[in-house]
Amino acid sequence: MQCSKIELKGKNVLITGGAMGMGKSMAELFLKEGARVAIVDIREAELAKASKELSSMGHLAAYICDISDRFSVYEMSLKVKKEFGAIDILVNNAGVVRSAPILQKSDEAIEKLINVNLMSIFWTIKAFLPDMVSKGEGVIVNMASAGGLLGVPYISDYCASKFAVVGLTESLRQEMRLAGQKNIRFIYVCPNTVSTGMFDGAKAVKGTKMLAPSDVTEKIIEGIKKGRAMIGVPSSVYLLPVIKAVLPVCLMDFICRMLGIATSSETMTGRKDAI
């Protein structure tokens, strides 16, 4: 079990998608905990702005990188190790989403989403995990989604990528244990819809509310410190796998329609420049 507590003070943290939204919020919280933080983003202007705002809070570094390109990730990782130091905590936060029926999604858009949401995690883990193995400790946090536990119409490619993130994280957690690396922790995070530009236009499911970035990031920091293997926000997310396993498919689909889960992403616009 991943249950021993983790100290954040003095740790080297790297956050992808760190210039905006939850990435920026996490950077701020890590800095408040006394960690050293490197934020990575493809958006140069936003990265410069975030760096200026956060640098007064502690040791902060910023790196421009297209994390969907493995060669760019490997090049960035070498620069980070040389200038910033070996990474103790890797947070794979970057992600994109676009709402549309599957037949209206271009091949290029689907491929781009999978590269950003899933393949980039392989590249960052391959880049930064070796140092953790050498030290015998480390933490890797992968942003999944409630949509990585329950499929949602109109964002099928996004859900597919997040289901894969959950499976990847669970597999690597066990793989490291079998290799004797019990102090390398793998955590996946499954929040409901968060009110960032990424999900503009999405509808809240009945009985829930749109989450603020801090609603999720505060739980992430708490979960890392407590050594959690999964972080669900809100707590009702933890029930999804159980409910899916118990209920007949037709009843589960009916509940999704009645609660508005099935149509929650139908009117979502998101960021126009995402994919």
Secondary structure, DSSP 8 states (H G I E B T S, - for coil): ---S----TT-EEEEETTTSHHHHHHHHHHHHTT-EEEEEES-HHHHHHHHHHHGGGS-EEEEE--TTSHHHHHHHHHHHHHHT---SEEEE---------GGGS-HHHHHHHHIIIIIHHHHHHHHHHHHHHHHT-EEEEEE--GGGTS--TT-HHHHHHHHHHHHHHHHHHHHHHHTT-TTEEEEEEEE--B-SGGGTT----TT---B-HHHHHHHHHHHHHHT-SEEEESGGGGGHHHHHHHS-HHHHHHHHHHHTTTTTTTT----TT--
